Each structure stands twice: as C-alpha cells, then as structure tokens.
Amino acid sequence: MKTHSVTLGGCLTALVLVSALPAYAQEQQDILLDEGTILDMLVVQAASDELRQALGVSNITSEDLLNRPVARDISEIVRTMPGVNLSGNTSTGQRGNQRQIDLRGMGPENTLILIDGRPVLSRNAVRPGRRGERDTRGDAGWIPPELIERIEVIRGPAAARYGSGAAGGVVNIITRQPEQLTMQVSTFLQIPEDSDEGGSRRVNALLAGPVNDMLTYRLTAGASWTDPDSPDINEEAAEDEDAPAGREGVVTYDFGALWSAQLDANHSVDLDVSWSRQSNIFAGDTLLSSPTDLTDALAEDGAETNTMERTSVALTHSGTYDFGVSESFIQWENTFNRRLSEGTAGGGEGAINTEEDYRVGILDNIIAKTEWDIPLFVLRDQTITLGAEYRGEFLESYTELADGTIEDFEGRYQEAHMLGLYVEDNILVTDQLTVTQACAWTSMTASAPTIRPASMSPTP
C-alpha cells in the first residue's frame, strides 16, 4: 500500500535547523584548517540502535513517531520492533482484519498494554467467540500518537513483574508531561493511493504548564476519523462471491486531564482523568467470512455497529527515600461496550443478525499496585524490586447466549479478583551483563495459588 501522509506542526523549526547547517559546517572547517589538525576516521553506532537490539527491550521515541507517523494506532510502528507481530488470538484467521499486537508469538491476550505504567483492560469487555477470537481492535488506540513521549516494548518473561496478561510481554505507553507552559495543536492527514483503501484524518490539542511551584497541569483533547476499506476490496482475490471484508473505519474522541502535585523534594502525587470513545464504520466483517444481505447492506451504508467508551481515574504516588524509590497507584477503569447482536453458533456465528437490537457489556476494573526499588551491594551491585498488586474485574454483560435456554434472561454478572506478590533481583555481574532473578505468587478467583519463577539476562 502506498500512501501520502502530511503532518503539520514543527515545520518552521525544521527549516531553521536545516538552513543553519551549512554555516555551522563552514565554521567547523575553518577551525580545522587554521589549526592544521587531522582526525582519524571514527565509526559511530547510535545508542538507540544498540538499545533496540538489546535482549528483551525496545524503545520507540517521539522522534520515531514523528518520522514514521501512524495512521490508525501505535501497533503500526510497534510491529517493526524485534519479536513483535500483529495477529489474532488463534491460528484460525478469524477476525483477520482486527489484528492486534502479539509479542513472542503468544497472542494478543498475553500482551499487556500499559499507559504510564497502568494496565488497560478494555478489550475484556468484548465477548470472545468459541475459539477465543474477540471482535475488538485491542487497547493500543486509546492514546493519540502525538501525545506519546515514548513506547517501551518488553519482550521478556514479564509476567513475574506485571501480572496476569503479560506472559508474552508488555507495551508501556509513556505520555508527554511538559513542565513548562506548552500549547500545541497537531494535525495528520493520510490519503491512500488506492481509492478502495480508507484514509485517515486526525487533530489533537495539548495545553500544559505550571500553576505554581507545587502544582502543574495537562489538558488534552483529540479526534480522529479513519475511513473503512471498500466492501469489495477483496473481491478479485475471492474464489466465490463471499469475499472477506477489509478493515473497518474508526471514529475516536479523546479528552484527558492530569494534575501533578510536587509535595516536597521527595514525594509527588498525580491525578489522571481520561475519557475516550471509539465507534466503528462497518466494512462487512463476519467471524466466518460469510456475509449476509444484512451485513452487506450495513457495509454499504457505513453503519455504526459497535461503540466502546473508556473512562479511567488514577491516583499515583512517587516517593524517594534513603533506601530506595517507590511507585504506587490505584486506578478505576470503566468500559461501556455497545454493539449490534450477533449469532452465537453455527454458520451465523459472529455475523450481525439485527439492525436494531443492541447488546451492552459494562466492565469495571479496580487495580491497586505498589512497587519498591531498593539498591544494595552484596558481592555485586544489585537492585531488589518488591511489589504487590490487587486487580478486581466486574463484568455485567447483556448478551443473549441462545434462544429458549433461559426464560426472562436479562443479564449476567461476573466478578474476579487477583492478588499478587513478587520480588525481582537485578544483579550487575559485569558492566556488560545483568542477570535478573524473579519470583511471583498469585492467587485468583476459582483457581489455586500459583508461583512463577523466572530467570533472564536482559543485557548480552
């Protein structure tokens, strides 16, 4: 696919820097000629390149996002990192146009998405099919790319430290937190060369700065529109009339507010509140690639068939002590999932079967976590990390399971609780080698407690 992308903002600064380069180079050349100094050839390898290739970790900076702007969400650039792919939850190929970030080949359900170190679990509000596939875009699109400072991709066995859902790895999205007065409006436009493919438009605004010596704030707002692929984009490749659908369109609205209070030199408290809404523009997708007259009509009309609304409130404390540092937070996350009813069995499974009957799922997550890093010296320099986490998930799902099975069935309420304790020791064996030993204990609802040891060498 060839596309033409236009990003507005920062152009004047770039032109000034480029125009200054010849003068700077000439000045340096004059100095070398006057002093008669001849330098040997140097081979320089960027530190960022070394970090990207380090075992188990990759960093994507804001500069990377500027040089390679994404059209839909960050999965487009995360997939370029080692050990990362975009796939479904099974090998069936179902929901192939809803591929999500997959680390180490363990599937999207074992890849944990974090925003500023806090889990995002909205995709769990979507009912999985019989084989485990969810009709969801995942949790990589809740933050506009222009508001991201960097992205950390941890591909190692991170489950011991990050808990449930991180067996494959972790994608941690770090947002921008300017300390000086900052006002920014950014726009993005993508026009595909092929008219059958959907284009993208995006606009975001940021206002941040200090209120006084103790309090700072950040306000963000954004909107994006991605068009769906044409309903007949795969028609020529299909062996029969039932051609698989292309990628659906997405309309997103985001609002966020962050207040950060520096209580003293060693302690700070952040209050983060955000709301996002994602709705689709239907492109004709069904679980088994078996379109019906109804799905064809909905695709031709560009109908909105599902909506996801995510609200989160988080309180974070960061502390520095004589013996180490700590990071603790408590977060409430609410996801409102509303979508047209689908078939649940047989050939009509996963295909929309009504244009009026909407089903709703409401998922509430309560997460509390504390983590303490304690540096010490025992034969070698090392840092011990102690942590504890509680996660409560409360789902109220109004999904019809089957006709005639339960009379007057209105809804189903389920809840699950998890408590985890973990310890991790990073031992600096040499300047080039760090050995990490970890162990986690987890107790979950309806299952016996488990102990997960781990051993790794993050640096070669």
N, C-alpha and C positions, 0 to 999 in steps of 0.2 A: 504494500500500500504506500503510495506517495501522497504526502500531504504538504500543505503550505501553512506554516504557523507564523503568527505575528504576536509578539509580546511587546506591549507598550509600557514605558517606565524605565528610567535609568539610562536612556539613550544619550542624553546630554553629557552625563558623566563619562560615558564610554568614549565619546568623541573628544572630550578634553584630554583624556588619558592618552588616546592614540596620537593626537596632534602633538603631545609633549614628548613622545618617544624619540623622534629624530634629533631634537635639540639635546636631550639627555645623552643620547649615544654619541653625538658630536663632541659634547663636553668631556665625556669619558675618554674618547680617542685622543683629544688634545692633551689631556693629562698624561696618558701613557707615552705619547711621543715626546713630550717635554722631559719626562723622567728617564726615557730610554729603557723601560722595563719590559721584559718579555716573559709572559706567563706560560707555564706548561698547560697542556690540554687537560681539562677536568671532565670527568664523566659524572653527571649528577642524576640521581634517581629520586624522584619525588617521594616524600614520606607518605603522601596519601596513597601512592601506588603500593607501597610496602604494606600499609595498613589493610588495604582491600584484599591483599593476598594472604594476610595473616590467618592462621588456622582458627576458624570458628567465629570470626568477626569481620564485618564490613561497615564502613561509614559512607553515607551519601550526604554531601554537604548542600547548603543552599545554592552554592555556585554550580554544583552539578544539576540541580533542578532548574537553574536559570539557563544553563547551556543546553539542556535537554528537557524542555517543558513538556509536561504530561497533559494529555487531552482529557482523560476521564478521572483517574486516581493514581496514587503512587505505585500501584502494582506494576505499571508500565516501566518504571525505572528500577524498582526493586528486583524485578526478574532478571536484570542484567548482572546481578551480583553472583559470585560463585555459589553453587549449591542451591540455587533458587529456581523455581519453575512456577508456571501457572497451570493449575489442573483442577479437576473436580475431586469429589471426595471418594470416588470409586473408579474402577477401570472400565465402567460401562460406557463412558462417553455421554451419559445423560447430563442435561444442563450444560452442554459444552460451550455455550455462549455466555456462561456465568462463571468463568474460571476465576479462581482466587489464588492468593499467594500460598505456595507449597514449599516448605523447607525440608531438605534432605529426603524428599520423596515420601514423607509420612502423611501427606494430605492436609488440606486447609483446616480440618477440625483439630489438628495437632500443631497448628501455628498460632501463637498468641499475639494479638495486636495490642500494643500499649500506646497511650497518648500521655506524654510526660510521665512515664513510668506507671501509669494506672491502666488496668485492663479494660478493654472494650469488648462486650459480650452481646451486642445487639443481635447478631445473626442467630443466636439461640432462640429468638422469638419465632423463627420460621420453622414450620413443621417439616421434618425430614421425610423423604419417601421410604418405601420398603427397603431399598438398597442403600439408604443413607444419604442420598443427594438432597440438598436444600435449594429451593428457588430463591437464591439470595446473591447479592453482589459482594457479600463479605463486609468486613469492617475497615477496609483500607480507604474509604472515601469520605469519612466524616470530617476531615480537616482539609481545607483548601491548600494546594501546594504552595501558594505564595506566602502562607503564614508559617511555613515549616523552617526551622533553623537547621536541622539535620535529621537523618534517619539512621538508627543503629540496627543492623541486622546481625543477630546472634544465632549461628547455625549449630552450635554445640549442644550437648545434652543439658538444656537449660531447665528441665522440669524440676530438678532438685532445688532450684532457687526461685523459680517463677510460678510453680504450682501447676494446677490442672490446666490442660490445653496447650502446654509448652513442650511436649515431648520432641517435636520436630525442631523447634526454635522459637525465637522471639523477634518481632519487628517493633522497635520502640521509636515512636514519632515525637521528636522534641520540637516544641513550638517556640516561636520568637518571643522574647520578653525584653523589649527595649527599656533601658534605664533613663534615657534622655527623651525629651519631647519629640515624638515621631508622628507624622501624619503621612499616610501613604494610600494611594488608590492605584490598583493594578488591574490590567485587563488582558485577556487572552482570546485569540481567535484562531480556529483551525478550519481550513477549507480543503476537504479531500479532493484529490484529482478525479476520482471515480464518483459520479453522482449517486451511485447506489449505496455509498457508504455515508454514515452520518457524521456531520461536522460538530464542532464544539464552540461555545462562547462562554466566557467566564469573567466576572468582575468581583473584586474584593476590596475592602477598605479596612484600614487599621489606624487607630488613634491610641497612643500610649505616651506615658510620661510620669513624672513625679508630682504628687500633690504637695508633699513637704519632705523633710529629711527622713521621715519614717515610712511614709505610705506612697506606693506607686500603683498605677492602674494600666489596664489594656482593654480596649474595646474593639471588637471585630464584627464585621458583617460581610456577607458574600452571597452570591447567587451564580449558578451555572446551569447551562442548557446544553444537553448533548442529544442530537437527533438520532433516531433509530435507523438501522440499515433498512434498505428497501425490502419489502416482504418477499420479493422474488430474487434476492441477491444470489441464492444458491441453486436457482432453477436449472441452470445448464449442467451443473455437476450431479444432479439427482438422477437416479436410474428410473424413477417413476414420478408421478405427479406430486408425491408428498415430499417436497424439498424441505430440509432443515431450515429453521429460521436463522436470521442473522442476530446481531447484538441489538438489544432493546435500547431505547433512549432513556435518559435520566434527567430529571429536573431537581436541583438541590438548592435549598436555602439554609444559611448558617448565621447564627448570632452567638456571640460569646462575650463574657466579661470576666476579668481577672483582677483581683485586688491583692497586693503583696505588702505585708507589713514587716519591716525590719525592727523587731522588738528591742534588740541590742546587737552588739557586735557578733554574738554567737548564736542568735536564735531568730528565725523568721517564720511567718505564717502566711500561707496563700489560700485564698478563697476563689475557686474557679467554678463559674456557672456557664453552661452552654446549652443551646437548643439547635437541632438540625432536623430538616425534613427532606426526605428523598422519595420521589414518586417516579414511576416508570412511564415510558411511552411504548406501548405494547408492539412487539415486532412479529408476533405469531408463534412464539416458542411453546412447545409442549414437552413433557418429560420423555415421551417415546417417539418424538418427531412424527406424530400422526395428527396433522391439523384437521380441524373440522370446519364446517361452514361458519360456525360462531367465531372460532379463533381467527379465521381469515377475515371476517367482517370487522372484528375488533382491531386487527392489524391495519387494515385499510383505513380505518377511522383514526388511527393513532390514539387509541383509548388509554386512559389511565386505569390499570387493573390492580395495582398494589401501591401502598404508601407505607413508609417507615418513618416514624418520628422518634428521635432520641433526645432525652433530656438528662443532663448529669449535673450534680453538685458535689464538689470535692473540697475537703479541707486538708491542707498539707502542712506539716511542721518539719523544719530542717534545723538540726542542732549541732553545735560543735563543742566538744568537751576536751578536758585534759587528756583523756584516754582514747578519744576517737570521735566519730561523727555518727549522726543518726538521721534517718528519713522515715517519717510516719505519715500515713494518710487514712482518711475514711471517706468513702465515696458511695453515693446513691446514684444509680443509673436506671432510668425508666425507658422502655421501648414499647411503642404503640404500633402494632403490626396489623394493617387492614388490607385485605385482598379479596378478590372475587373467588368464590368457591370453586374447587377443582375436584375431579374424580379421584377416588382413593384406591381403586382396584381395577384389574382387568385392562383392556385396551385403552380405556379412557383415563387411566391413572395419570395424574399430573396435567390434565388438559382442562382448561376453564370450561365449565358447563352451564354458566349462567351469566347474564349481564346486569343483574340486579341484586343478587344475594351475596352480600359481603360477609366474610368471616373475620373475626378480630382475635388477636392474641396480645396480651399485656404481660410484659416481663419486667420484673423489678429485681435488681441486683444490689445487694449491700456488701461492700468489700471494705475490710479494715486490715491494714498491714503496717508493720514496723520492722525496720532493718537497721542494724548497728554494725559499723565497720570499726574494728579495733586493731591498729597496727602494733606489732610487737617483734621482739627478736629472740628466737630460740634456735640456736645454731645457724639459722639463716633469717634474713628479713622476711616477714610474712604478715599478711592481713587476714584476720579472722572475721567472718561475717556471721552474725546471729540474726535470725528473723522469725517472725510469726505472722500468720495470715488467717483471717476468717472470711469466708465467702458464703453468702446466703442468696439463693436464687428462688424466686417466687413467680410462678407462671400461671396465668389464668387464660385458658385457651378455649375459644368458642369455635371449635372445629367439628363438623359432622363426620363421625367415623364411618358409619354405614347406615343405610336406610333400614328402619324397622328393628334395630338391635336394642335400643333403649328408648322407652316412651318418655316424652316430656324432657328429653335431654337438652339442657341449656348451656352447660359449660363444664369444664374440668379444671380443677385447681390442683397444682402440684408444687411442692417446695423441696429444696435440697440444701443441705448445709455441709460445709467443709471446713475443717480446722487443720492447719499445717504448721509444723515447726521445722526449721532447717538450720544447718551450720555448714559453712564453707571456709576452707583454708587455702589461701593463695600463697604459695611458697616460692620466693625468688631464689632458685637454685644457683643460677648464674645471671649475668647481665642479659643473656640471650634466651634463657629458659625459665619459664614459670610453670610450676606444677600445681594443679588445683585438685583438692580432695573435698568432696561434698557428701552430705547425707541428709535426707528429708524424711520426716514422719508425717503421714497424712491420714486423717480419719474423715470418712464421708458417710452421708446418709445411705442406709441399706447396703453397706459393704464393710468388710473388716478393715481395720487399720493396716496401712502398708508402710514399708521402709524402703527407700530408694537410694542406694549409694551410687556415687559417680566419681570417676577419676579422669582427668584430662590434662592436656598440656596446651593451653591457648596460644603460646608463642613457640615457634620452632627453634 
